[in-house]
Amino acid sequence: MSQPTDGKLNRRDFVKLTFGWCAALFATGASAAAGARFLIPNVLYEPDRRYKALKPDDYPEGITFLPEIRTFLIRNGDKLRAVSAVCTHLGCTVNPSADGKGFHCPCHGSQFDENGAVVSGPAPKPLPCPAVSLSRDGRLVIDASQQVPPTQALVV
């Protein structure tokens, strides 16, 4: 950078100096932003796996589909249990069989018995059975994070 003898900058040197300072400020700001972002933890907020359903008396005898959580609630007298409606093959929603004694997957033909065990088809595992309990206000709580044996039911 050549400076004139009178101490003033010419136009070209002023533009170079301004561009240099802008680039330095941008680099400093980007580094500070990256450092601040590094200090913020990466947190994945997943939806709660517990679902609060209605009161037990609100469900009729037989199978009721809960579309919000893709689960079947099965009432047999005073016993309530839940079976996942998500096929273990590719995640399709299974349907109750016409005879009401099991489930079938419309996508690839897997067949499950009333306990969710695989009878036939490409499904590698049985349908999981989430835990069913009562909350303090008397409503059902279906907890998909806890799996129970298919024979376990809530007696109300």
N, C-alpha and C positions, 0 to 999 in steps of 0.2 A: 504494500500500500504506500503509494508515494504521497507525501504531504507537501502542500505548497509551503513556501517560506513564511507566508503571512499567518499560518496557524489555522486556516479554514479548510474544511473538507470539500473536495469537489463532489459533484453529483454522483458519479460512478462509485466512488469510495463510500459515500453515505448509503447507497443502496446495498452494497456488499456487506457493510457493517450491520445494517438493519436486518438483512436476510440471515446473517450469522447468528445474531441475538435471537431472532424468532425461532430458528432451528434449535438452538440450545434450550430455549424455554419450552418448546414442544417436547424435546427429548426428556427434559427434567420432569415435565408434567406427566408424560406417558409412563416413565419409570415410577413416579410416585403413585399413580393410579394402579399400576400392576402390583406394587408392593402392598397397597391398601387392600386390593382384591385378594391377595394371598392370605391376608389375616382373617378373612371371612370364611368360616368353614362351609364346606359343601354338604348340605343337609337335604335329604330326600324326604319330603313330607308325604307319607302314604296314608290313604284313608284308613279309618279305624276298622278292624276286622270283626268288631262286635256290632251286632245289629239288634236294636230294640224293636221288637214286634208288638203286636196287640196282646190283649189278655187271652189266656187259654180258652175261655168260654166263647171268644169271638171266632174260633176256627171250627168248622164242621168236621164230622167224622170223615175219614179218608185222607186224600192227598190234596194239599193246597200249595200252589206255586207262588213263591215270593220273588217277583221279577227284579226287585232292586238288588238282591244279592244272589240271584240265580240259584235258589235253594228250594227244595220241596220240604214242607212241614207235614208230617204224617201223624194223624191222630187215630189212635186205636183205643177206643173207650176212654179211660182216664190216663192213658200213656201218650206222650208226645215225643217225637224224635225228628231229627232233620237229616236230609240226604242232599248232598250237593247235586245240582243239575248240570254241572260242567263235565262233559265227557273227558275221560283221561287220555283219549287218543289224540284229538286235535282241538279240544276246547269248545266243541259245539254244545248247544243246549239240548239236553235229552228230554224226551217226552214220556209221560206215563204210558204203559202198555194199555191196549184196549180192554184187556181183562182186569186191569187194576193191580196186577201182581208182578210188578217189575217196571223196567224202563227200557226204552230203545232210543238209539241215536239216529236221527234222520239223515245225517251226513254220510256215514260209512257203515251203518248197519250193526253197530255193537249192541248187544243185548245184555241187560243187567237184571238180576233178580230183585225182589222187594227190599233186600238188605244192601243192594248196590254192588254185589259180587258179579264179576264178569261171567256170563253164561256162554256167549259166543261173540265173535267179531274181533276187530283189530285192537280194541282197547287193552293196554298193557296192565292196568291196575283197576281195582274196584273204585266205585264212587266214594269219596270221603264223606264221613258223617261228622258234621260239626257238633260241638257240645251245646246242649239246650239247658237253660236254667231260668229261674224266676228272679226278677229284680225286686227291690224293696216295695215298689209301687204295684206289684202284682202282674207286671207285663213280662212276656217271654224275652229272653236274651239269647241270641244265636251267635256263638263265638266260633268263627271259622279258623281262628288261630289254635284252637284246641280240637284235636280229633279224638273221637271216642269209638269204641267198638259198635258195630251196627245193631247189636242186641241191647245196648244201653239206651234207656228212655227215661224221660222225666215223668214222674207220676204226679198228677195234680188232683 
